[in-house]
Every structure is written in structure tokens, then in C-alpha cells.
Amino acid sequence: MKFEKVLFHTQFRAHAFNSLKTLFRLKACGLKEIVLVYVIPRETVGFVPYGGFLKEEEQRIRKQIKCRFESWQKAVEKAGMKCTVRIQTGILNASILKIAENEKVDLIVTGAKKRTLFEKIYVGSHILDILRRSTVPVMMGRYMVQFETEDGVLSRKNDQIFQRPLLATDWSPPSERGLAAITAFRGIVEEAMVVHVIDAKLTKGVNASRMKALDKKSRQRLDAYCARLEKENIAAESHLCIGRPVSEILRISRETEATMIIIGRTGKDWMEEYWLGGVSHRVAEISELPVLLVP
Amino acid sequence: MRSLLLAAAMILLCFFLASPQVLAANSASAIVTASTETGSPAGDAQIHTQESDARHLSKDGAAHGNSGHVNLGELLPIWSCIPFACMLLSIALFPLLLPEFWHHHFGKIAAFWAACLGIPFLIAYKWIALHEILHIILADYVPFIILLWSLYTVSGGILLRGSLRGTPAVNTLILAIGTLLASWMGTTGAAMLLIRPFLRANKDRKNRTFMVVFFIFLVANVGGSLTPLGDPPLFLGFLHGVSFFWTLKIFPHMLLVVGLLLLVYFFLDAYYYRKERPSGKISDEPRELLRLEGYHNFLFLLGIVGSVLLSGLVDLGEVNTFGIHRAVQDWARDGLLILMGVFSMVTTSIRIREDNDFTWFPIIEVAYLFIGIFITMIPCLLILKAGSDGALAVLIDSVKKPYHYFWVTGALSGFLDNAPTYLTFFNTAIGSFYAGLPESEAVPLLMSERAVYLAAISTGAVFFGACSYIGNAPNFMVRSISEEAGTPMPSFFGYILKYSLVFLIPVFIVVTLVFF
């Protein structure tokens, strides 16, 4: 896996530029080009009821965005990478996926919006749709976040996101690719954590000897993962636990001071994903850290 | 702006409350209430009358019957139609004068005009007004929006891929196919299915504006005249009792208009094609084979046709919903239409919809605007149904001949939305010829004895919807898509002066001479 070309989608929310700057470190791992993307939602300028298309408004927005991107472009170029800008009118998620396909990017980075209760119940946001459908890894960036813990609401600044990645694995092929993603970050990773959570639901009624065997097998697999990382000169530690996968992953990410969560996309069918959300999507949804979803 | 609108509402409220007719209506309601409260046999009789009137009303859509009860159509003053006029004027003028403001606030504007009518109407006429509002929502608005939604959803799942070369023959063929499809998948559905392939086929052509305008004429309007599925006005007619196949009677009218327009289009296109060829560059892009994706949605379209047809053929009795009696088959039809839409959503790949640039926004717009239109049009419809006893007697008395109906319905349809205009003149005809008769009896008579009038109203509403961008909902969608794709479109007045007056009006004169 390589990250030579990255698509960075923004809606110019707070800290979006800082979030972009966190990607500059990827240059050390071979990043050559950043494609800055802004999508003008079609309904903002099109389908004026009984009117038509607000051509001038669209041009005004384009100009405004182009102008805002200029300083970003300079910053990217100053960091020694190529930068292209794509401003497109259309459906947000479809446009991002199409641009990613046309530009043949290796990674999509998109911001996460703080969601209302209704949005939380109704999982089908644009961003989750991108996570669900992308054929390349998608990173849900979070630069400055507030999150609730037992000690109250805390703030967190994610400015060194590649320093301590945490890989949550379920041994699936996407998890394997997640491991490959960490190796692609070689050189900027200080230490990686590899986590496997044995779902508590699956251990009900399982006798002690089988449990022990499962534990042993999981530890062996985790050690194998760590060994592969260490072979690439990346320090790694493993964590095995039993519980609810989402909450355990989040707990360990906090305990180990992880800076990013890498997780393979769960292969549920779209109906299940849409209404219930897989572990990967729930983690992406809830975590205060940037989450890299690997298909 | 906000305070101006508030002031308008307050003035309207004062007028309503001070109106002598309202006082009369209130005392009539008071008598009903008093006798109900005493529990006397007379009171029972009154309740019975009111219930049976309500049943009449739900079935016929007529204003409260004829016996011992308030006939709102005879009482309502002409200025109670002001919110309706303002609603339609808002649709006509805001997109032209303040497009951005309109784009962001059209829902609030529609709600405002609905409230302008609804609040004073409810205060003045209480339960009768509530009944009228609920009736128009449940019997007209809900099925209307459900049909539009299902057609929009299902047709949005069909995608025509591939590249065509925009020669005059190919373009004329696309227009002819679109015109034929429009009656079965709705003008919106047919327009959305074909506009992008049509634009793609002609992207190398220099003069594309007239092509899109003729597309609006034929596919987005005239083509929808054969069935109630084709164009919203005809569906409203169907909801009010016009039989499903009656509209086939206007096939000759449609054939004449389509024939003339296609002929003119072909020659115009051939002229420009020849003119452009020497300098016209041929695209280097590889040609993609023409193919239809999501074609299983045609099954759901058939389901929609079947559901609507079925609701006109079977009688499963009535059901009371919030005091409004609606036929069971109408609810069943609405349910089936929703089901067709849901099936289409579930079975169609999201990529097809995305490649179709499918978005819910246009249908949401229509839903917002039409709730305003339907509520504000209540007084207008009631007055017109009262015939020469209503405040619009002058209009009813002056619109007499079929060609009057054709041109007046048409002229208003061109600049106001054609669905409410159709309903207005549909009621004018009922008021003129069958005043006092319940709708269930009047409409069959109108279809048989005065078919030429109904044909004039139907063709006027459907054909003239093409006269301006605001005549029919798909017009603005086609315009929006074309402008986004880089096809320059004429301004509001440019469209009327350069195209409608030049091509449509002469054709309509021929229609008048031949049929009316």
C-alpha cells in the first residue's frame, strides 16, 4: 500500500486547514500530490423552484472557494508537494467518489461533522456513505474535538495523527490491509498498537478450555501482526480483550494514547450497514480520533 | 419584508372577521352547535345533515351541500382569493426578481400564504374551514404528491447511457420518444430520463438552446396529455372523477400539436445542422454504445399505471379519516404508489441514481409549494363551484365557449402553475353547467354532454404549460439541468418572446380552429 496521491475534501469547517497540515507529514512516506476538493451541493445553486440554475451564484461560490484554496495550495506546494484543486457542483458523496476515481487517489480524507441526535439515529450521512462505498481507504479527519468521558467533557487536538496508530483487527482481509497501511506510514510512526477484541456475545456459553484456546490463538495472531510491523522497523504492542468491540476499541485508544484508529471496513450488507452500522462505522462515528477505514 | 408580510396577514384576518358573510356563517354554525348541545331531535337532524353533507363533500369535493347548511362558495368574498393569487404571483415573480431569496425561502413564503388564508379562514368558519382544509389535503394534495413522488422516484432509477450523435433525425426521434413516454411516466419522469442523453448527444452542436426549448414544449408538457399520469392537472381531474381513459379523447389534439411542433423542429434543426457542419467539430471521444440501465423500473411504472387505473375501476367502499370520507381504493392506490417508489429505491443501484444526478430536492420543492397552493386555492374553488351564486359569477358568465375555456385556462396555465389553473376552470365549468349538482353527478355529465369543454380545459392546461418556465414543474428542472450542462437558455421573457409566441401560439390557434 502506498499513499502518493491524497484527496482532501473540505467544507471549510473550523480547523480544516490544520487538518490538512497534519497530512504534510505523509511526504516522508512518499506523498506527492494533494487534490483539494470542494463540492457545491447542487441544491444550493440548482433547481430554483420555477426558476432555473443560479449561474452567477455558482460562479461566485467557485471564485470564493478558489480564492480560499489559493493559500492552501501555496502551503501544500511550500511543503514540497503538488496540489490540484477540484471544485464541482453535484451530489456531495457521489462527487467525492467520482473525483477519487478519476484522479486515481490512494486515500480520501474528509472531515467529520458533529451530528445531531436525529443524524445519529439515521446513520445515512454523506460521509458514512463515502466510508461505505469507497474502494480506497478513507480517513475521517478530526483536528480539534470535544468528547465525553467519565471525567467530563474533554478537548483534544489531533495534530500528530500518524505518531501512534492503533489497528483494530478482526483478522479479516481489510484488517490485513490496515496493517499494510501502517507499514506505508513507516518513518513517521513512533509506535503502533494492534488490538483484537473478542466479542463478549460470542463467548457466552463457551467453556473455559475453549476460551483459553481462543485466547492463545488470538495472542499468537496478534504477536504475528506485531512481528510483521517490527520487521518494518515499527515498534508495536498488542492488546487483547473481551467485551463490546466498539467501546473496547475506544477504551484502548484512550489508554494507549493512540493518535489514530485504523480499522478494516466490516463487510455487512448495505441494509445492515445503513441502519445499524458496522463496528468500523460506529468507531468512525464515535471516536475523538481520526479514523482510517480500509476497504 | 417580514413585517410587510405580517401586515398583509393581519389585514386579511381583519377583513375576514369583519365580513358580513362571516357573521352570517357564524350564526348559522352557532345554531348548529346550540341544537347539538341541547340533544334535541332537531339537533340530531342537524348533525345528520352535516354528516351527510360531509360525505357528499368528501365524495364530490363539493362545497357543503344544498340542504340547510352553510354553502361557503356562496358566502366567501372575492378577496378571499387574494392569498391564492399572491401564492401564484410569488411563484411567477420571485424566481424572476429575487431568485436567490426565493431559492432559500420559498418554503416560508408558501407557508406564509397558506397561513394568510388558513388562520383567518379557521377563525371565521371554524369546523367547516377545518373540514375544507383537511379535505383538500387528504383528497387532493396527498395523492397528488404521492403520485409525483412515485413517478419521480421510479423514473429517476432509469438511466440511458451511451452516446448519440445529435443529428436532426436523432433529435427528432428523441423528442418523439419522450413525447410518447411522457403520458405514461409523467412529464417530469420522461424529461428527467431523456434530458441528459439529449444534451450529451448535442454537446458538440453550436445552437442548442432551441433544442432544449422544444424539449420543454414536447416532452415536459404536450406529451403528458394522454393519461392522468402524464401531467398533474389531468391527475387532479382524475381525482375529481374524470375517468382514466377519458383523456385519450384528446389524442387528436395532441397529435396535431406534436406533429406541427416536430415538423418545425426538424426543419429548424436541419437548417442549423447544415449551417454548423463546416465549422462544427466532431468529438474525439470514443462512442459508447447506447444502453438502458435500471430498466426493471419500467415494471414499477407499470405498477403505478395499474394502481391508478385500479382506483378508477373498483369500488371498495369508504373510510373516514379525520372526518373526511375517502374511498378505500384511493388509499390503496396511494399505498401501492408508495410501495412502487420504495421497491424502486431498494432495487436500483445508487450509482444509477447518482449518474442520473438524482436528488430529492425538486420533489421536496414541489411538496412545499403545493401545500401552499392547495390551501390558498380553497376559497377560489368553492366560489367557482357555487356558479353564478358565487362572487366569481362574472368570470363564469363570461367564459362560455369551448375556445374561451381553452384560451383562458391556457393563458393562466402559462404563467401560473397549470395544476391549480386546471382545477379552477374545471370547477368553473361545473359551476356554469351543473351548479348545485354534486361533483359525482356533475363530472360524468361534463365528460359526456360537455366533453368539448373538458377537452378545452385539459388541453389548455397541459399545452399552455409550455408557454413559460413557470407553466409546469419540469420546465424549470430541464432549464436548470441544461444551464448546468452549459447550454445557454433564454431569459424568462426571452423564452416567451422568441419561442412561445413564435412557435406555440400559432400552433394553438390552429388547434382552436380545428377543435374548438
Interface residues (C-beta under 8 A of the other chain):
Chain A: R42 E43 G46 F47 V48 P49 Y50 G51 G52 F53 L54 K55 E57 T89 G90 I91 A94 R133
Chain B: I91 A92 P95 L96 P99 E100 W102 H103 F106 I350 E354 D357 F358 T359 F361 P362 E365 V366 L369 D417 Y469 I470 A473 N475 F476 M477 R479 S480 I481 E483 E484 M489
